[in-house]
Amino acid sequence: MSDASDDAVQTLSGAKLLLGGLLLAAANFVVVLDTTIANVSVPNIAGGLAVSSSQGTYVITSYAVAEAVTVPLTGWLAGRFGTVRTFVAAMLGFGLFSALCGFAQSLGMLVLFRVFQGLAGGPLMPLSQTLLLRIFPKEKAAAAMGIWAMTTLVAPILGPILGGTLCDGWGWPYIFYINVPLAVVCAVACWGLLKPFETSLLKTRFDVVGLGLLIIWVGALQIMLDEGKDLDWFASTEIVALVIVAAIGFCAFMIWELTEAQPIVDLRVFRHRGYATAVLTISVGFGAFFGTAVLTPLWLQSNMGYTATWAGYATAVSGISAVILAPLVAKLSAKVDPRPLVFFGLAWMAGVTLYRCGSTSDMTYFQVSVPLLLQGIGMPFFFVPLTSLALASVEPAETASAAGLMNFLRTFSGAFATSLVNTVWEDSTTRNRAELVDLLRPDVLFGDLSIGRLDQLVQAQGVMLATNQVFLGVAVALFIAALVIWLAPRPTRVADTTGVH
């Protein structure tokens, strides 16, 4: 920190310090909010743009992938242009592309603007945390991280509720418009308040080749997953070409990053068994969790007659128990071996998801929401200790790069799982429907029931069976992730996670 910054710490106190903390927390809040606000809005977006619900999920995956790609760039951007300048520019970009998302008149334009929104939003989460630690004195660092952590926990809860309410009351574009005033206020106020905390510029070398290869293989893989179900998978030349590009791009990326002196992603941290195991666990576990978080509101709205608002209420309850238990779990993970905590969290979530495999199309709201409330109990036991375990397994100097890589893979696994779950759900629905039709004898079993009504019943049961089949697959994935954590050695130290994202 420069001398100017040191002086600023002495002068920024009282009301200004509180204002700065709230502004940075709000910036983090709005970015995290956008990871879940669109989940319940997919059917509305799909209907408004005249596309299928499966195509509507591109709105989620495009944002997640773009955000994941820019997370590893945060350190270089902050060093090259300054932490405050980068934060303000990213905040303004996030607001601009949020507005353009709302104005989009086609799915192609919406996905394009969501990509740019994700690119702008990626650095905001780590930068808001970094700046909070810069403006707060060391003795108040815990309070600063408390503010930051609460926005990270509360935003995913409010996302589905707010998204559903805005969609039903105002229309889907307003889930994007709501970001604009917050982004402008945060950017302008932070520029005026935090300029004294600007960091000195560093002309560091940038791994252009590594970034290019990362974008190529990640982009090709995600497009392949999104488009595969519509193009009949490997019967399509386009899908085959995307697979080849993704495979070659991934191999080239691995070779380049392992031999580059200043890689954009430091893959050498995977030499630590504890870190590699923790990252594998969080990738599988978070992917499974996020896949069902996207599927549940789709199922509720397409098959259970829920509005976007009520689907939001139902899915948001899982965050309530998570928020209540998070402080307790944070204290526990600093005192005991984190592996049993992680195992319990994932095994609990697997058990609840397995219970959900018995879902029926005549369930009440409470029968839907109570299991989700119970599922939230396992979430902090999964997320909080696993982060500590991963970062305690690497050298202190590798903490920042290890955290960035872990967050990239976590975010990308969520996008990957969203596409995979949606594909399996649609394919299973089609297969179940065909099998049910083969079993029917309408003239004997259903009497005068109209063919149209019978078709609706068969479709509804096909969707319900497919939903339960996906829940079963997710439960298995969560339990596998719970077992994988035991491959990690017991950590010999407790990691300081206050300076990472």
KOLMARLUM-526914 format. One record per residue: residue in one letter; y negated, x negated, z negated of N, C-alpha, C in turn. Coordinates in steps of 0.1 Angstrom, whole numbers, plus 5000, padded with zeros to 4 digits. Layout:
aYXZYXZYXZ
...
END
This chain:
m501249915000500050005000498849915000
s497849955008496649875009495749894997
d494649814996493749824985493049964985
a492750004997492050134998492950244992
s494150234995495150334989495150324974
d495150204969495250194955494050264948
d492850244954491650304949491750454949
a492250504961492350644963493250714952
v494250634948495150694938494350724925
q493350634922492550654910491550764911
t491150794923490050894925490651034928
l491851044934492451174938493251224926
s492551304918493251354906492851494903
g493351554893492951694890493251794901
a492251874904492351974914492751924928
k492151804932492451754945493851704946
l494451654935495751604935496751724936
l496451834929497251954929497152014943
l495952014949495752064963496551984973
g496551854972497251764981498751794980
g499251804967500651834965501151964971
l500252064969500552204975500552204990
l499652134996499552125011500752055017
l501151945011502351875016503651955013
a503652025002504852104999504852225009
a503752275013503652385023504152345036
a503752215040504152165053505652145053
n506252095042507752085042508352225042
f507752325035508252455035508352525048
v507252505056507252575069508252515079
v508552385078509552325086510952365083
v511252365069512552405065512752555068
l511652635066511752775069512252805083
d511852725093512152745107513652715110
t514352645101515752625103516552755100
t516052855093516752975090516053105094
i514753095097514053225100514553285113
a515053205122515553255135516953315134
n517653285123519153325123519253475124
v518453555117518653695117517853755129
s517153675136516253725147516953715161
v518153645161518753625174519053755182
p519553855176519753985184518454035190
n517354035182516054085186515553995198
i515653865196515153775207515953795220
a517353805218518153835230517853965237
g517654065229517254195235515954195241
g514954125235513554115241513554035254
l514353935255514353855267515453885277
a516253995274517254045283518353945285
v518853875274519953785275520953825265
s522153765265523253795256522953725242
s523553775232523353715218523853575218
s524853535226525353405226524353305232
q523653355242522553275248521353275238
g521153375230520053375220520253265210
t521453225207521653115197521152985202
y520752975215520152845220518852825212
v518252925208516952915200517152835187
i518352845181518752775169519152635172
t520052615182520652485185519652395191
s518752445200517752355206516852295196
y516352375186515452325176516152225167
a517452255163518152165154518352035160
v518852035173519051905180517851825181
a516751885186515451815188514951755175
e515051835164514651785151515451665146
a516751675149517651565145517351435152
v517051445165516751325172515451255167
t514451325163513251255159513251205144
v514251255136514251205122514351055122
p515250985130515350845129514050765134
l513250835141511950775146510850775136
t511050845125509850865116509350735111
g510150645107509650515102508850435112
w509350435124508650355135507350425138
l507350565139506050635142505050615131
a505450615118504550595107503950455107
g504750355110504350225111503450195122
r503650255134502950225146501550295146
f501550425141500350505142499650535129
g500350505118499850535104500550665099
t500850665086501550775080500750905081
v499550905077498751025077498451075091
r498150985101497951025115499151085121
t500251025118501551085123501851215117
f501551235105501851365098500951475104
v499651445105498651545110498951575124
a499251475133499651505147500851585148
a501851555140503151635140502851775136
m502051795125501751925120501052015131
l500051955138499352025148500252055160
g501151965163502151985174503052095170
f503452095158504352205153503652345155
g502452345151501652475152501552515166
l501152425175500952455189502152505196
f503352435194504552485200505152605194
s504752635181505152755175504452875182
a503152855185502452955192503052975206
l503352865213503952885227505252945226
c506052925216507352995214507153145214
g506053195207505753335206505353395219
f504653305227504153355240505253355251
a506353285249507353275259507853405264
q508053415277508453535284509853525290
s510553415288511853395293512653305283
l513953305283514753225274514553075277
g514453045290514252905294512952845288
m511852925288510652875283510652865268
l511352965261511452965247512252845242
v513352815249514152705245513352575246
l512652565258511852445260510852425249
f510152525245509152515235509752495221
r510952545219511652525206512052375205
v512452315217512752175217511552095212
f510352125218509152045214508752075200
q508952205195508752235181509552155172
g510852135176511752055168511451905168
l510951855180510551715180509351695171
a508451785171507251775162507651795147
g508551885145508951915131509851805124
g510551735132511451635127510851535117
p509751475120509151375111508451445098
l508151575099507351635088508051635075
m509351655075510051665062510051535055
p510451425061510351295054508951245051
l507951275060506651225058505951305047
s506251435045505651505034506151455021
q507451415021507951345009507351215006
t507151135016506551005015505151015010
l504351105016502951115012502851174998
l503751254994503651304980503851184970
l504751094973504950984964503850884965
r503050884975501850804976500650854968
i500450984969499251034962499451064947
f500751074943500951104929501250964921
p500650954910500950834902502450824899
k502950704896504350684893504850774882
e504050794872504550874860504651014864
k504051064875504151204879504951214892
a505751114895506551124907507651224906
a508151244894509251344892508651484894
a507451504890506851634892506551664907
a506151554914505951564928507251604936
m508351534932509551564938510151704935
g509751744923510151884919509451984928
i508151964931507452054940508152054954
w508451934958509051914972510451984972
a511251954962512552014961512552164961
m511652224954511652364953511352434966
t510452374974510152424987511452414996
t512152304995513352285003514452384999
l514452424987515452524982515052664985
v513752694983513252834985513152874999
a512752785008512552815022513752875029
p514952825027516152885034516453025028
i515953055016516253185011515253285017
l513953245018512953335023513053345039
g513653245045513753245060514353375066
p515553405062516253535067515453655063
i514953665051514153785047512953795055
l512153695056510953695063511153715078
g512153655084512553675098512853815101
g513753875092514154015095512954115094
t512154085083510954175081509954175093
l509754045098508754035109509354095122
c510654075124511254125136511154275136
d511554335125511554485125510254545125
g509254475118507954535116506954505127
w507054385133506054335142506654285155
g507854235155508454185168508754035166
w509753995173510253855171509253745173
p508253755182507253645184506553615171
y506453705161505753675149506553585140
i507853555142508453455134507953315137
f507353305149506753185153505253185151
y504553295153503153305151502753275136
i503653305127503353285113503153135109
n503753045117503652905115502252855118
v501552915127500352865133499252845123
p498852955115497752925105498152825095
l499352825090499852735080499752595085
a500152575098500052435104498652385105
v497752475110496352435112495752395098
v495852485088495352465075495852335069
c497152315070497752195064497252065071
a497152075084496751955092495351915089
v494452015090492951985088492651945074
a493252015064493051985050493651855046
c494751825051495451695048494651575054
w494151595066493351485072492151455064
g491451565059490251535051490551485037
l491651525032492051485018492751345017
l493651325027494551205026494151085035
k493051085042492650975050492650845042
p492150845029492150715021493550655019
f494650735021495950695019496650645032
e495850625043496450585055497050445054
t498150425060498850295059498350205070
s498450075068498049975079499049985090
l498549955103499349975115500249845117
l501449865121502349755124502849765138
k502649665146503149655160504549615160
t505449705156506849675156507549705169
r508549635172509349665185510049795184
f510149865195510849995195512049995204
d513150045199514450045206514450165216
v513750135228513650245238515050275244
v515850175246517150195252517950285243
g517950245230518750325220518350465219
l517050495220516550635219517050705232
g516850645243517250705256518750745256
l519550645252521050675251521350785241
l520650785230520850895220520551035226
i519351045233519051165239520051215249
i520451115257521451155268522751205263
w523351135253524651185249524651305240
v523651315232523451435223523051555232
g522151535241521751645249522851695258
a523651605264524751645273525751725265
l526051675253527151735245526651875241
q525451895237524952025232524852125243
i524352075255524352165267525752215271
m526652115270528052145273528652255264
l528352245251528852345242528152485243
d526852475246526152605248526552675261
e526752605272526952665285528452685288
g529352615280530752615284531352755285
k531052845275531652975275531253065287
d529953035292529453115303529953055317
l530352935317530752865329532252845330
d533052905321534552895321534952755319
w534252685310534652555305535052455316
f536252395315536552285325536952335339
a536852465341536952505355535652485362
s534552455355533252425360532952285362
t532552245374532152105377531052055368
e530052155365528952115357529352075343
i530352145337530852115324531551985324
v532351965334533151835335532151715336
a531051735344530051625345529351605332
l529051705324528351695312529251615302
v530551645302531551575293531551435296
i531551395309531651255313530351185309
v529251255311527951195307527851175292
a528351275284528251265270529151145265
a530351135271531351035267530850895270
i530350875282529850745286528550705278
g527750805277526450785269526750755255
f527750815248528050785234528650645233
c529550605242530150465242529050365244
a528150385253527050295256526150285244
f525850395238524950405226525550325214
m526850335212527550265201527450115204
i527750075216527749935219526349875217
w525349945223523949895222523449885208
e523749995200523149995186523849895177
l525149865180525849765172525449625175
t524849605187524449465191522949445191
e522149545190520749535190520249485176
a519249395177518649335165517949435156
q517149525163516349625156516749765162
p517949815158518449945164517650065159
i517550165167516950295162517750355152
v519050345152520050395142520850275138
d520850245125521550135120523050175117
l523950155126525250205125526050115115
r525449995112526249905103526449955089
v525650055086525850115072527250185071
f527950215082529250275081530350175077
r529950045075530949955070531249985055
h530350055048530550095034531450225034
r532650215029533650325029533050445022
g532350425011531850545004530850615012
y529950545019528950605028529650685039
a530550615046531250675057531950805053
t532650795042533350915037532351025034
a531250995027530251095023529651165035
v529351085046528751135058529751225065
l530951185066532051275072532151405064
t532151395051532251515043531051605045
i529851555045528651645047528551695061
s529051625071528951675085529951785086
v531151775082532151885083531752005074
g531351975062531052075052529852155056
f528752085060527552155064527652225077
g528452165086528652235099529352365097
a530452365088531152485086530252595079
f529452545069528552635062527552695071
f526852615079525752655088526352745099
g527552725103528152805114528252955109
t528752965096528853105091527453165087
a526553075084525153125081524553185093
v524853135105524353195118525253315122
l526553305120527453415124527253545116
t527053535103526953645094525853755099
p524653705101523653815105523953865119
l524553785128524953835141525953945139
w526953925131528054025128527454145122
l526554135112526054245105525154335114
q524454275124523554355133524354405144
s525354335150526054385162527154475158
n527754465146528954545143528854635131
m527854605122527754685110526554775109
g525754775119524654865120523454825111
y523354695107522254645099521054625108
t519854645102518654595108518454455105
a517554385112517254245110516854225095
t516054315090515554305076516654305066
w517654405067518754415058519754305060
a519854255072520754135074520154015067
g518854005067518153895060518353905045
y518154025039518454045025519854005021
a520854045029522254015026522553865026
t522053795037522353655038521553565029
a520353615025519553525016519953515002
v520853604998521253604983522053474980
s522653404990523353284986522453174981
g521253184985520253084980519853104966
i519953224961519453254947520253174937
s521553184937522453114928522252964930
a522052914942521952774945520652724938
v519552794939518352744933518452744918
i519152844912519252844897520052724892
l521152684899522052584895521652444899
a520752434909520452294914519952204903
p519052234894518552144884519652094875
l520652184871521752144863522652044870
v522952074883523751984891523151844893
a521851844895521151714896521251624884
k521251694872521351614860522851564858
l523751654862525151614861525551504870
s525051504882525351404892524851264889
a523851264880523351134875524151074864
k525051154858525751114846527251094848
v527751174857529251174859529651134873
d530851104875531451074889531151194898
p530351174909530051284917531151344925
r532251274927533351314936533951454931
p534251464918534751594913533751714916
l532451684914531451784916531451834931
v531551734940531551764954532851844958
f533951794952535251864955535152014950
f534652034938534552164933533652254942
g532452194946531552274954532152324967
l532852224974533452264987534652354985
a535452324975536652404973536252554969
w535152564961534652694957534152774970
m533352704978532852764990534052804999
a535052715000536252755008536952875003
g537052884989537752994983537053124986
v535653124985534853244987534953285002
t534953185011535053215025536353275029
l537453225022538753275024538853425019
y538153455008538153595004537453685014
r536453625021535653705031536553735043
c537653665045538553695056539053835056
g538953905044539454045043538354145046
s537254105052536154195055536554305064
t535954425062536254535070534954595075
s535054685085533854745092533254855084
d533954895072533354995064532854945051
m532554815050532154755037530654795034
t530454815021529054845017528254715016
y526954735014525954625013526354525002
f526754584991527154494979528454424982
q529354484989530654414992530354305002
v529354315010528954205019528154095011
s527254135003526254034997526853964984
v527654034977528153964964528953834967
p529853834977530553714980529553604985
l528553644992527553544996526753484983
l526453574974525853524961526753434954
l528053464954529053364947529153234955
q529053244968529153124976528053024973
g526853084970525752994966526052904954
i526952944946527252864934527752724938
g528552724949529052594953528152504960
m527052564966526152484975525552364968
p524852374956524252264950525352154945
f526552204942527552104938528052024950
f527852084962528152014974527051914979
f525851964980524751894986524151784977
v523851814964523151724956523951594952
p525251614947525951484944526351404956
l526551474967527051404979525951314984
t524651354984523551264988523551144979
s523651164966523651054956524750954959
l525951014961527150934964526950844977
a526450904987526250835000525250714998
l524150744992523150644991523450534980
a524350574971524750474961525750374966
s526350414978527350334984526850224993
v525550224996524950125005524050024997
e523649915004522749824997521349894996
p520649854985519249914983518349904995
a518449795002517549775014517949865025
e519149915025519650005036519450155033
t518850185022518750325017518050415027
a516850365032516050445041516850475054
s517350375060518050395073519350475071
a520050455060521250535057520850685055
a519750715048519350855046518950915059
g518250845068517850895081519050925089
l520050835090521250865098522050975092
m522150985079522851105073522251235076
n520951245076520251365079520351395094
f520351295102520551325117521851385119
l522951325113524251385115524451515109
r523851535097523951675091523251775100
t522051755105521351845113522151875126
f522651765132523351775145524651855143
s525351825132526551905129526352055128
g525152095123524852235122524652295136
a523952225145523752275158525152275166
f525952175164527252165170528152285165
a528152305152528952415147528452555151
t527152575153526652695157527152735171
s527152635180527752665193529252685193
l529952605185531352615184531752755178
v531152795167531452915161531153035170
n530053035176529653145185530653155197
t531153045202532053045213533453095209
v533953055197535153095192535153245189
w533953295183533853435179533853525192
e533153485202533153565214534553565221
d535153445222536453445229537553515221
s537453505207538353585199538153735200
t536953775201536653915203537253975216
t537153895226537753935239539253945239
r539853845232541253835231541753945222
n541153975211541554075202541454215208
r540354235216540154365222541354385232
a541654285240542754305250544054335243
e544354265232545654295224545654435218
l544454475213544454615208544654725219
v544054695230544154795241545654805245
d546354695245547754695249548654775239
l548154785227548954855216548655005216
l547555045223547155185221547955275230
r548155395224548655515232547755625229
p546555635236545555735233546055875233
d546955905242547456045243548256095231
v548955995224549756035213548956015200
l548155905199547555865186546255925184
f545455955194544055985192543756125198
g544656195203544456335207543256355217
d542256435212541156465220539956365219
l540156255212539156155210538656105224
s537356105227536856065240537155915243
i537355885255537555745259536455655255
g535155705256533955625252534055595237
r534355695229534455675215535555575211
l536655595218537855505216537455365220
d536755345230536355215235535455145224
q534555225218533655175208534455125195
l535455205192536355175180537155045183
v537655025195538454905198537554785198
q536354805204535354685204534954645190
a534754745181534254715168535354645160
q536654685162537754625155538054485161
g537854465174537954335180536954235174
v535754285172534654195166535054165151
m535454265144535754245130536954145128
l537954165136539054065136538653925139
a537753915149537253785153536453715142
t535653805135534853755124535653695113
n536753765110537653725099538353595103
q538753585116539453465121538453345120
v537253365123536253255122536153215107
f536053315098535953285084537153205079
l538353235084539553165081539453015085
g538952995098538752855103537752785094
v536652845091535652785083536152745069
a536952835063537552805050538452685050
v539252675061540152555062539252425064
a538152435072537352325074536652275060
l536252375053535652345040536652275030
f537852325030538852265021539252125026
i539252105039539551975044538451875040
a537151925041536051835036536151805021
a536651905014536751884999537851774996
l538851765004539851665002539451525007
v538651525018538151405023537351325013
i536551385004535651314995536451224986
w537751244984538551154975538851024982
l538551014995538750885001537650784998
a536550834992535450754988535750684974
p535350554973535550494960534550544950
r534750534937533850574927532550494928
p531350544929530150464930529950384917
t529450264919529150174908527750184903
r526850254910525550274905525050414909
v523950454904523250574907522150544916
a522150614928521050584938519750654934
d518650584937517350654936517050724949
t517150854948516950944960515550994961
t514650954953513251014953512450964965
g512850864971512050804982512650834996
v513650914997514350945009514351095012
h514751135024514751275027516151315031
END
